[in-house]
Amino acid sequence: MRKKKRKNNIRYSVLVIVFALFLFALMIGRLIQLSISVEVDDTNLKELASKRTTKTDTIKAKRGTIYSSDGDVLAQNVTSYKLIAYLSASRTTDKNKPQHVVDKELTAESLGPILGMEKDEVLKYLNKKNVYQTEFGNKGRSLTELQKNQIEKLNLPGLGYIESYKRYYPKGSFLSYTLGYALTNSDDNDITGKMGLELYYDHILKGEDGYITYQKDLKGYKIAGTKEYRKEATQGKDIYLTIDSNVQFFIEQALTNAKTNYGYEWFTMVVMDAKTGKIIGMSSNPTFDPNTRENITNYLDLNVAYPYEPGSTMKTFTYMAALENGVYHGSETYDSGVYTTTDGTVIGDWNRNGWGNISFDRGYALSSNVGVINLIKRHMNSAMLRNYFRRLGFGKKTGISLPNESTGKLGFKYETEIYNAGFGQGITTTPLQNVQALSPLTNDGVLMKPYIVEKIVDPDTNEVVFKGKKKTGERVASTETVQKMIELMTETVNGIGNTGSGFRIESGQLVGKTGTAQIADTDGGGYLSGKEDIISSFSGIYPKDHPEIIIYASVKRPRDGSQKGLSTAVKDVVSNIAKYYGESVDYTTTTDNVTNYKLPSFVNQDVESSVSSLSNHGISNQVVLGKGNKVIKQYPSKGTNVTNKDRVFLLTNDLELEVPDFTSYSSKDAEALLKLLSVKAKVNGVGYVVGQSVAPGTKIVDGLEITLELSPKFGDSS
């Protein structure tokens, strides 16, 4: 038994030794594998080791700036700061130079007014237990340079800052719904567009972050003498809009005044360059400040993303459809007042008693619904109407570079629906679609697509990576149709007792069509019947003899159902634009004495031949800057349509340029000339230049600044 037990012990010992040797062999094998393998268990060992000894810091790309067409900054990046308070006494190594908050009462009392917080609210953050540091909530974030400087002047120990960037809108609520806004993400300090142009062009404005990778020591610092790998950030592109800051100001001022004096639920206005499709101003009210977003009540741009029933402004396009299909006879008559459809629906004119037996021409000026019904019933059908509306761009997006653009809807099939569509009920459109649809009347029948981006520029190279340009659609109206519609619109506004007479200006050059649409009852069906339950609108052209702008304005629930606020706002904007362009409001002309010319490029051409070319085309109002023999810059630019009433500036290769005499220049011409000369200026007022701070003939040098005084009417400086 004893011998057998000894044998078993020997066998057990041998097994243990063999097993130990086996494990040792496995370890050696694994070590060899780890030594010669690039990857183990799908892990790159070299990469893993590198990550443990290297550090990568992000180089943030700067978000691009958004400018108006005249160079005003509308959206930009600014440095912001987050306030930190260090509470742990362990941070202080020298009691004479404390690095933590020592006197919490004094700190709270001093910080409160700067942060916009009560003392007790600040103390709640400072009295936190067992924390190394604390922040101060939303009011301690996004601090400006000014606030930071105010805090630093307090000389309070234990305060620090984390620097980041935020989006800033220098003009506050100016163009707010078009610009939208962008916010800084708290996680990575990225600025991301959330609305408007900031959202639509986020990928263009954002740029691309860079990085720097280097070897680090145990404390995270770069090891001296080691290589670093660096990729520079690609800065975001700058965007220049077609928006003219002056025109935008006129619009916003008019909408604000209408709110104060007349009242409404909302008010929209779009102004488009009649010849190019550039949107030079657009706004809606109520508005909001993108810097705070406190007053924002709606996240949709009413001019682009909120379709509604337009009302009688659609009669313009119904009449155009009849004209283009050869079925319109303006002297043909009908009985006005009311009309009963075959399904028993009673549709009436706004004057239920009517005006007796009148012509279709007269019916347009009086905005007669029954006139439209008779026109459609006798000569048209739903396909004819729908097809022409679609050719004008209704029922589809204009393609403007703004988010959430709506198509509206053209859903009409049955008799009553067709009649309603003819005068703008039961269908929906956007203000932007309406200015587009009017563009054939200012371009001899050719549809003009609206656009809002003038150019996109790489700030690192100044290269123009995108340039907006005029986009023409199909020809949708004949010259005869255009002339007839301008005639009808002129009578509507300037004729006595017509629906648009409240929009008349002294010159008679503002023409258009009014509209009033009932607001649909979303609960009970049908339409609301309250006096204020309407959307009033106006679509117009100015000046009719040589169109420069197309304007569309609409107001929901005007106080007492009055059009007074709408007409006052439209006339104010048109009058201010006229003064800005250097035209008197009592301007009169005829198409017979207006010369139109599409400018070629004069750059690098002889001055003498350029001047001769302009004169030969009837453009005699030319200004040559300097005594050089070659043109190096021009205004307006190549491809712009000008008339014999416009100034054309030719900048020569003269190195000794002098300050010109700005007297009698319009504010628009004066600003264009100053920009051409690269001279800084302050312009006071609108209209014509009546005084300048630097005398004509003064040599232009770097840093020269000029102040121009303007008056609405030249020679009247009151």
C-alpha positions in Angstrom: 0.0 0.0 0.0 2.8 2.3 0.9 4.6 1.5 -2.4 1.4 2.1 -4.4 0.8 5.5 -2.7 4.4 6.6 -3.5 3.8 5.7 -7.2 0.6 7.8 -7.2 2.5 10.8 -5.7 5.2 10.5 -8.4 2.5 10.4 -11.2 0.8 13.4 -9.7 4.0 15.4 -9.5 4.9 14.5 -13.1 1.4 15.7 -14.2 1.8 19.0 -12.4 5.3 19.5 -13.9 4.0 18.6 -17.4 1.0 21.0 -17.0 3.3 23.8 -15.7 5.6 23.3 -18.7 2.6 23.4 -21.0 1.4 26.6 -19.6 4.9 28.1 -19.8 5.1 27.0 -23.4 1.7 28.7 -24.1 3.0 31.9 -22.5 6.2 31.8 -24.6 4.1 31.2 -27.7 1.8 34.1 -26.8 4.8 36.4 -26.2 6.2 35.4 -29.6 2.9 36.0 -31.2 2.5 39.5 -29.6 6.1 40.3 -30.7 5.7 39.5 -34.3 1.9 40.3 -34.9 0.6 43.6 -36.2 -2.9 42.9 -34.9 -4.1 40.7 -32.0 -7.8 40.0 -31.4 -8.7 42.7 -34.1 -6.6 45.3 -32.2 -3.7 47.1 -33.8 -1.1 47.0 -31.1 1.1 49.8 -32.6 -2.0 52.0 -32.8 -3.0 51.2 -29.3 0.4 52.0 -27.9 0.4 55.3 -29.9 -2.9 56.3 -28.5 -1.6 55.9 -25.0 1.4 58.2 -25.7 0.0 60.7 -28.2 -2.5 63.5 -28.0 -4.7 65.1 -30.7 -6.0 68.7 -30.3 -8.7 70.1 -32.6 -8.0 73.3 -34.5 -11.5 74.8 -34.8 -12.6 76.2 -38.2 -14.0 79.7 -38.1 -17.6 79.9 -39.3 -18.1 82.1 -42.3 -19.6 85.6 -42.1 -22.8 86.6 -43.8 -22.9 90.1 -45.4 -25.5 92.2 -47.2 -25.0 93.3 -50.8 -23.5 96.6 -49.6 -21.0 94.9 -47.2 -22.8 95.2 -43.9 -22.1 92.4 -41.5 -25.3 90.5 -40.7 -23.9 87.4 -38.9 -20.4 86.7 -37.6 -18.4 84.8 -35.1 -17.3 86.5 -31.9 -15.3 85.2 -29.0 -17.4 84.2 -25.9 -16.5 83.0 -22.5 -17.8 80.6 -19.9 -17.2 81.7 -16.3 -15.7 79.2 -13.9 -15.3 79.6 -10.1 -12.7 77.4 -8.4 -13.9 76.4 -4.9 -11.3 73.9 -3.7 -8.6 75.4 -1.4 -6.2 72.8 -2.6 -5.7 74.9 -5.7 -4.0 77.6 -3.7 -0.3 77.0 -3.0 0.6 80.5 -1.9 -1.9 82.1 0.6 -0.8 85.5 -0.6 -1.9 84.6 -4.1 -5.1 82.7 -3.7 -6.3 80.6 -6.6 -9.7 79.8 -5.3 -12.8 81.8 -4.2 -12.0 83.1 -0.7 -14.9 85.6 0.0 -18.0 84.0 -1.4 -20.3 86.8 -0.2 -18.3 89.5 -1.9 -17.9 87.4 -5.0 -21.6 86.8 -5.3 -22.5 90.4 -4.6 -20.0 91.7 -7.3 -20.8 89.1 -10.0 -24.6 89.4 -9.7 -25.1 92.7 -11.7 -22.7 91.7 -14.4 -24.3 88.2 -14.9 -27.9 89.5 -14.5 -28.4 87.3 -11.4 -29.4 87.9 -7.8 -26.8 87.6 -5.1 -28.5 84.6 -3.6 -28.6 82.8 -6.9 -24.9 83.3 -7.4 -24.3 82.0 -3.8 -26.1 78.8 -4.6 -23.4 77.9 -7.1 -20.5 79.1 -4.8 -21.8 77.2 -1.8 -21.7 73.8 -3.5 -20.0 71.2 -1.3 -17.1 68.9 -2.1 -16.6 70.2 -5.7 -13.4 71.4 -7.2 -15.1 74.0 -9.4 -18.5 75.3 -10.5 -20.2 77.1 -13.3 -23.1 79.5 -13.2 -25.7 78.0 -15.5 -26.9 79.7 -18.7 -26.1 83.2 -17.4 -22.5 82.3 -16.9 -22.1 81.1 -20.5 -21.7 83.1 -23.7 -20.2 86.1 -21.9 -19.0 88.9 -24.1 -15.5 90.5 -24.1 -17.0 93.4 -22.3 -18.5 91.3 -19.5 -15.2 89.4 -19.1 -13.3 92.7 -18.8 -15.8 94.0 -16.2 -15.3 90.8 -14.1 -11.5 91.0 -14.4 -11.5 94.6 -13.1 -13.0 93.3 -9.9 -9.8 91.4 -9.1 -11.6 88.6 -7.4 -9.5 85.4 -6.8 -10.6 82.0 -8.0 -12.3 82.9 -11.3 -11.4 81.6 -14.7 -12.8 81.4 -18.2 -13.2 78.8 -20.9 -13.0 80.6 -24.3 -15.2 79.6 -27.2 -17.0 81.1 -30.1 -20.6 82.1 -30.6 -22.7 83.4 -33.4 -23.5 87.1 -33.2 -26.0 89.2 -35.2 -24.9 92.9 -35.0 -28.2 94.2 -36.3 -30.4 92.3 -33.9 -33.8 91.4 -35.4 -32.8 92.8 -38.8 -33.6 90.1 -41.5 -34.1 87.6 -38.7 -36.3 85.0 -40.4 -34.1 85.0 -43.5 -30.8 84.7 -41.6 -32.2 82.3 -39.0 -29.7 81.5 -36.3 -26.8 79.2 -35.3 -26.0 77.8 -31.8 -22.8 76.6 -30.2 -22.9 73.0 -29.0 -21.8 72.7 -25.4 -20.1 69.3 -26.1 -17.6 70.2 -28.8 -18.0 74.0 -29.2 -19.2 73.5 -32.8 -21.5 76.2 -34.2 -24.4 74.7 -36.0 -27.1 76.4 -38.1 -30.6 75.8 -36.8 -32.8 78.0 -39.0 -32.9 80.2 -42.2 -29.7 80.7 -44.2 -27.6 79.6 -41.2 -29.3 76.1 -41.6 -29.4 76.0 -45.4 -25.8 76.9 -45.9 -24.5 75.2 -42.7 -22.1 73.0 -44.6 -20.7 76.0 -46.5 -20.4 78.3 -43.5 -19.0 75.6 -41.1 -15.7 74.9 -42.8 -13.7 71.8 -41.6 -11.8 71.5 -38.4 -8.1 70.7 -38.4 -5.9 69.0 -35.8 -2.5 68.7 -34.3 -1.1 65.4 -33.0 2.0 65.1 -30.8 3.8 62.8 -28.3 2.8 63.6 -24.8 4.4 62.9 -21.4 2.6 61.6 -18.3 1.2 65.0 -17.5 -0.2 65.5 -21.0 2.4 68.0 -22.2 4.2 67.7 -25.5 7.6 65.9 -25.3 10.3 68.3 -26.5 12.0 67.4 -29.8 9.3 64.9 -31.0 7.5 65.3 -34.3 4.0 66.7 -34.5 1.5 66.2 -37.3 -0.6 69.2 -38.2 -3.6 69.7 -40.5 -4.8 73.3 -40.7 -8.5 74.1 -40.4 -10.4 75.0 -43.6 -12.3 78.2 -42.7 -16.0 78.5 -43.6 -16.9 80.4 -46.7 -18.3 84.0 -46.5 -21.8 84.6 -48.0 -22.8 87.9 -49.6 -26.6 88.3 -50.0 -28.6 90.2 -52.6 -30.2 92.0 -49.7 -29.7 95.8 -49.7 -29.4 97.0 -46.1 -31.2 100.3 -46.9 -34.2 98.7 -48.6 -34.4 96.1 -45.8 -34.4 98.9 -43.3 -37.3 100.7 -45.2 -39.3 97.5 -45.0 -38.7 96.7 -41.4 -39.4 100.3 -40.4 -42.7 100.3 -42.4 -43.9 97.0 -40.8 -43.0 98.2 -37.3 -44.9 101.5 -37.8 -47.9 99.6 -39.2 -47.9 97.4 -36.0 -47.9 100.5 -33.8 -50.4 102.6 -35.7 -52.8 100.0 -37.2 -52.3 96.6 -35.6 -52.3 93.1 -37.1 -51.5 89.4 -36.4 -48.7 89.3 -38.9 -47.3 91.3 -41.8 -45.0 90.2 -44.6 -43.3 92.1 -47.4 -40.9 91.0 -50.2 -39.2 93.4 -52.6 -37.5 91.9 -55.7 -35.3 93.6 -58.4 -37.6 93.7 -61.3 -35.0 92.9 -63.9 -32.7 90.4 -62.2 -34.8 88.4 -59.7 -32.5 89.6 -56.8 -34.4 89.7 -53.5 -33.3 93.1 -52.2 -35.5 93.1 -49.1 -37.8 90.7 -47.3 -39.3 90.7 -43.8 -42.1 89.5 -41.6 -43.4 90.8 -38.3 -43.6 89.7 -35.5 -39.8 89.2 -35.7 -37.2 88.1 -33.2 -33.6 88.8 -32.1 -31.4 85.8 -33.2 -28.9 86.7 -30.4 -31.5 85.8 -27.7 -34.4 84.1 -29.5 -36.6 85.1 -26.6 -39.4 86.5 -28.6 -39.5 83.8 -31.3 -43.1 82.6 -31.8 -42.8 80.9 -35.1 -40.0 78.8 -36.7 -41.2 79.2 -40.3 -40.4 82.1 -42.6 -43.8 83.4 -43.7 -42.5 84.6 -47.0 -41.2 81.2 -48.0 -42.5 78.4 -45.9 -46.1 79.4 -44.9 -48.6 79.2 -47.9 -52.0 80.8 -47.5 -54.9 81.7 -49.7 -53.9 84.9 -51.6 -57.2 86.3 -52.6 -57.8 88.7 -55.4 -54.2 89.3 -56.3 -54.6 86.0 -58.3 -57.0 87.8 -60.6 -54.0 89.2 -62.4 -52.8 85.7 -63.3 -56.3 84.6 -64.3 -56.6 87.5 -66.6 -53.1 86.7 -68.0 -54.2 83.1 -68.6 -57.2 84.4 -70.6 -55.1 86.8 -72.6 -52.5 84.2 -73.4 -55.1 81.7 -74.6 -56.7 84.3 -76.8 -60.1 84.3 -75.1 -60.0 87.7 -73.4 -62.1 90.6 -74.7 -61.9 93.5 -72.3 -65.0 95.3 -73.5 -67.2 92.2 -73.1 -69.8 92.7 -70.3 -71.5 90.8 -67.6 -73.9 91.5 -64.7 -72.0 92.1 -61.5 -73.2 91.5 -57.9 -73.8 87.8 -57.1 -73.6 84.5 -58.9 -75.1 81.2 -57.9 -73.2 78.0 -59.0 -75.0 74.8 -60.1 -74.3 73.3 -56.7 -76.2 76.2 -55.0 -73.1 78.1 -53.7 -73.7 81.9 -53.8 -70.6 83.9 -54.6 -70.7 87.6 -54.5 -68.6 90.7 -55.2 -67.4 92.6 -52.2 -70.2 95.0 -53.2 -73.1 92.6 -53.2 -75.3 95.1 -55.0 -72.7 95.1 -57.8 -72.1 97.9 -60.3 -74.7 96.8 -62.9 -73.6 95.5 -66.3 -69.9 96.2 -66.6 -66.9 95.1 -68.8 -64.2 92.7 -67.8 -61.7 95.5 -67.9 -63.8 97.4 -65.4 -64.4 94.3 -63.3 -60.6 93.9 -62.8 -60.2 97.4 -61.5 -63.2 96.9 -59.1 -61.9 93.4 -58.1 -65.1 91.7 -59.1 -65.3 88.0 -58.2 -68.3 87.6 -60.5 -66.3 89.0 -63.4 -63.7 86.2 -62.9 -66.5 83.6 -62.7 -68.0 84.8 -66.0 -64.6 84.9 -67.7 -63.9 81.3 -66.6 -67.4 80.0 -67.4 -67.6 81.5 -70.9 -64.1 81.1 -72.1 -61.9 78.9 -69.9 -61.7 75.6 -68.0 -59.8 74.1 -65.1 -56.9 72.7 -67.2 -56.3 76.1 -68.9 -56.2 77.9 -65.5 -54.1 75.3 -63.7 -51.6 74.9 -66.5 -51.0 78.6 -66.7 -50.7 79.0 -62.9 -48.1 76.3 -62.9 -46.2 78.0 -65.8 -46.0 81.0 -63.5 -44.5 78.9 -60.8 -47.4 78.3 -58.5 -47.7 74.8 -57.0 -44.0 74.3 -57.0 -40.9 75.7 -55.3 -39.1 78.7 -56.7 -35.8 77.0 -55.8 -34.5 79.9 -53.7 -31.7 78.9 -51.3 -33.8 79.0 -48.1 -35.0 76.0 -46.0 -38.5 74.6 -45.8 -39.8 76.3 -49.0 -43.4 75.4 -49.6 -45.0 74.5 -52.9 -48.4 75.7 -51.9 -51.3 73.8 -53.6 -53.5 74.2 -56.7 -56.2 71.7 -55.8 -59.3 72.6 -57.7 -61.5 70.3 -59.8 -65.2 71.1 -59.4 -67.1 74.1 -60.6 -67.1 76.1 -57.4 -63.5 75.2 -56.7 -62.4 76.4 -60.2 -64.2 79.7 -59.8 -62.8 80.2 -56.3 -59.3 79.5 -57.6 -59.7 82.2 -60.2 -59.9 84.8 -57.5 -57.5 83.2 -55.0 -59.6 81.2 -52.6 -59.2 77.5 -52.1 -55.6 77.5 -53.3 -52.5 78.5 -51.4 -49.4 80.4 -52.5 -46.3 82.0 -50.9 -45.3 85.7 -51.1 -42.1 84.5 -52.9 -44.2 82.7 -55.6 -46.2 85.9 -56.1 -43.2 88.2 -56.8 -41.9 85.5 -59.2 -45.2 85.3 -61.0 -45.2 89.1 -61.5 -41.8 89.1 -63.1 -43.0 88.4 -66.7 -44.7 91.8 -66.5 -41.3 93.5 -66.0 -39.3 91.4 -68.4 -41.4 91.4 -71.6 -43.1 88.2 -70.7 -40.1 86.1 -69.5 -40.3 84.5 -66.0 -37.5 85.5 -63.7 -36.4 83.2 -60.8 -35.8 84.9 -57.5 -32.5 84.4 -55.7 -30.9 85.8 -52.5 -27.2 84.9 -52.6 -25.0 87.3 -54.6 -21.8 85.3 -54.1 -19.8 82.9 -51.9 -16.2 83.8 -51.1 -13.3 81.8 -49.7 -11.9 84.1 -47.0 -8.4 82.6 -47.2 -7.9 83.2 -50.9 -10.7 85.8 -51.7 -11.7 83.4 -54.5 -15.4 83.7 -55.5 -16.5 80.0 -55.4 -20.1 80.7 -56.3 -21.7 83.7 -58.0 -25.5 84.2 -58.1 -26.9 85.2 -61.4 -30.1 86.0 -63.2 -32.1 82.9 -64.0 -34.7 83.2 -66.7 -37.5 80.7 -67.1 -39.7 80.3 -70.1 -41.6 83.1 -71.9 -45.1 82.9 -70.4 -46.6 86.1 -71.8 -46.6 88.1 -75.0 -45.7 91.7 -75.2 -49.4 92.5 -75.8 -50.4 90.6 -72.7 -47.8 92.5 -70.6 -49.0 95.9 -72.0 -52.6 95.0 -71.3 -52.0 93.9 -67.7 -49.9 97.0 -67.0 -52.8 99.1 -68.3 -55.3 97.2 -66.1 -53.0 97.5 -63.0 -52.5 101.2 -63.7 -56.3 101.8 -63.8 -56.8 99.7 -60.6 -54.4 101.9 -58.5 -54.8 105.3 -60.2 -58.4 105.2 -61.3 -61.0 107.0 -59.1 -63.0 104.7 -56.8 -61.1 101.5 -57.7 -60.0 98.9 -55.1 -56.3 100.0 -55.4 -56.8 103.7 -55.1 -55.5 103.8 -51.5 -52.1 102.7 -52.9 -51.8 105.6 -55.4 -48.7 107.8 -55.2 -48.4 111.2 -56.8 -46.4 110.1 -59.8 -48.9 107.4 -60.7 -45.9 105.1 -61.3 -46.9 102.5 -58.7 -49.3 100.0 -60.2 -50.7 96.8 -58.9 -53.6 94.7 -57.6 -55.1 94.4 -54.2 -56.5 91.2 -52.6 -58.6 90.2 -49.7 -59.0 86.5 -48.7 -61.2 85.1 -46.0 -59.4 83.0 -43.5 -60.4 79.3 -43.6 -62.2 77.9 -40.5 -60.0 75.0 -39.6 -62.5 73.6 -37.1 -65.9 73.9 -38.6 -65.0 74.1 -42.3 -65.8 77.0 -44.6 -64.5 80.5 -43.8 -64.5 82.7 -40.8 -66.9 85.7 -41.1 -65.4 88.2 -38.6 -64.6 91.6 -39.9 -60.9 91.1 -39.1 -60.8 87.4 -40.3 -59.1 88.3 -43.5 -55.6 88.4 -45.2 -55.2 91.6 -47.2 -52.5 91.8 -49.8 -51.0 93.9 -52.6 -48.8 92.9 -55.5 -47.3 95.8 -57.5 -44.6 97.1 -59.8 -42.7 100.4 -59.6 -42.2 102.5 -61.6 -44.4 101.2 -64.4 -42.6 102.9 -67.2 -39.2 101.4 -66.5 -39.8 98.8 -63.7 -37.1 98.6 -61.0 -38.9 96.7 -58.2 -41.7 94.1 -57.7 -43.3 94.3 -54.3 -45.7 91.9 -52.6 -47.1 92.6 -49.1 -49.8 90.9 -47.0 -51.3 91.4 -43.6 -53.3 88.9 -41.5 -56.2 90.2 -39.3 -55.6 93.9 -39.8 -57.3 95.9 -37.0 -60.9 96.7 -38.0 -60.3 94.8 -41.3 -58.8 98.0 -42.7 -56.3 98.2 -45.6 -54.9 101.5 -44.3 -51.9 99.9 -42.6 -51.1 97.9 -45.7 -51.3 100.8 -48.1 -49.4 103.1 -45.8 -46.5 100.6 -45.4 -46.3 99.9 -49.2 -46.3 103.6 -50.1 -43.7 104.3 -47.5 -41.4 101.6 -48.8 -41.9 102.6 -52.4 -41.3 106.3 -51.6 -38.2 105.6 -49.6 -36.8 103.4 -52.4 -37.5 106.1 -54.9 -35.6 108.6 -52.9 -32.8 106.1 -52.3 -32.5 105.5 -56.1 -32.5 109.3 -56.6 -36.0 109.5 -58.1 -38.5 112.1 -57.0 -41.8 110.6 -55.8 -43.6 112.8 -58.4 -41.4 111.2 -61.1 -43.1 111.1 -64.5 -42.0 109.7 -67.7 -43.2 107.6 -70.6 -41.7 104.5 -72.2 -41.0 106.5 -75.3 -38.0 108.4 -73.8 -36.4 105.5 -71.8 -33.4 103.8 -73.3 -32.5 100.3 -72.1 -29.0 98.9 -72.6 -27.3 95.7 -71.3 -23.8 96.7 -70.1 -20.8 94.8 -71.6 -17.5 94.6 -69.7 -15.4 97.7 -70.2 -12.6 96.3 -68.0 -9.2 96.5 -69.7 -10.8 98.6 -72.5 -9.7 102.0 -73.6 -11.5 104.8 -71.8 -12.3 106.7 -75.0 -13.8 103.7 -76.8 -15.8 102.8 -73.7 -17.3 106.2 -73.4 -18.1 106.3 -77.1 -19.8 102.9 -76.8 -22.0 104.1 -74.0 -22.9 107.3 -75.8 -23.8 105.3 -79.0 -26.3 103.3 -77.0 -28.0 106.4 -75.5 -26.2 106.2 -72.1 -24.8 109.7 -71.7 -24.8 109.9 -67.9 -21.3 108.4 -67.5 -18.7 109.3 -64.9 -15.0 108.7 -65.7 -12.8 108.5 -62.5 -9.2 109.6 -63.0 -7.2 110.5 -66.0 -5.9 107.1 -67.0 -6.4 105.6 -70.4 -7.7 102.1 -69.4 -10.8 101.0 -67.4 -9.9 98.8 -64.4 -13.3 98.7 -62.7 -16.9 99.6 -63.6 -20.3 100.0 -62.0 -22.8 98.7 -62.7 -21.2 95.4 -63.6 -21.3 93.5 -66.8 -24.7 92.2 -67.8 -26.7 94.8 -65.8 -29.6 96.5 -67.7 -29.3 100.3 -67.4 -31.4 103.2 -68.8 -30.4 106.7 -69.9 -31.4 107.8 -66.4 -28.7 105.6 -64.7 -25.1 106.7 -64.0 -22.3 104.4 -65.2 -19.0 104.8 -63.4 -15.7 103.9 -65.1 -12.6 103.7 -62.8 -9.3 104.3 -64.7 -5.7 103.2 -64.1 -4.8 106.7 -62.7 -2.8 106.4 -59.5 -3.6 110.0 -58.4 -7.4 109.8 -57.9 -9.3 112.7 -56.5 -12.5 113.0 -54.5 -15.4 113.7 -56.9 -18.2 116.1 -56.4 -21.1 114.0 -55.1 -23.7 116.8 -55.2 -27.0 115.6 -56.7 -25.9 111.9 -56.6 -28.6 109.5 -55.2 -27.6 107.7 -52.1 -27.4 104.4 -54.0 -25.1 106.0 -56.7 -23.0 107.7 -54.0 -22.4 104.5 -52.1 -21.6 102.6 -55.3 -19.0 105.2 -56.2 -17.4 105.2 -52.7 -17.1 101.4 -52.9 -15.5 101.6 -56.3 -13.0 104.1 -55.0 -12.4 102.0 -51.8 -13.2 105.0 -49.6 -14.8 104.6 -46.2 -17.9 106.8 -45.7 -20.8 107.6 -43.5 -24.1 108.4 -45.2 -26.7 110.4 -43.4 -30.2 110.3 -44.8 -31.7 109.1 -48.1 -32.3 110.7 -51.4 -29.8 113.1 -52.9 -26.4 114.3 -51.7 -26.5 117.9 -50.6 -23.2 118.1 -48.8 -19.9 116.2 -48.3 -17.2 116.5 -45.6 -14.2 116.3 -47.9 -14.0 118.9 -50.7 -14.0 117.7 -54.4 -10.6 117.5 -55.8 -8.9 116.3 -52.6 -6.4 113.6 -53.3 -7.6 110.1 -52.2 -5.2 108.5 -49.7 -5.4 105.3 -47.6 -7.7 105.7 -44.6 -9.7 108.7 -46.1 -13.2 108.9 -44.7 -16.1 111.0 -46.1 -19.4 111.9 -44.6 -22.2 112.6 -47.0 -25.4 114.5 -46.1 -28.5 113.6 -48.1 -32.0 115.0 -48.5 -35.1 113.4 -50.0 -35.2 116.2 -52.6 -32.1 117.8 -54.0 -31.8 121.4 -53.0 -33.9 120.9 -49.9 -31.7 120.2 -46.9 -34.5 120.7 -44.4 
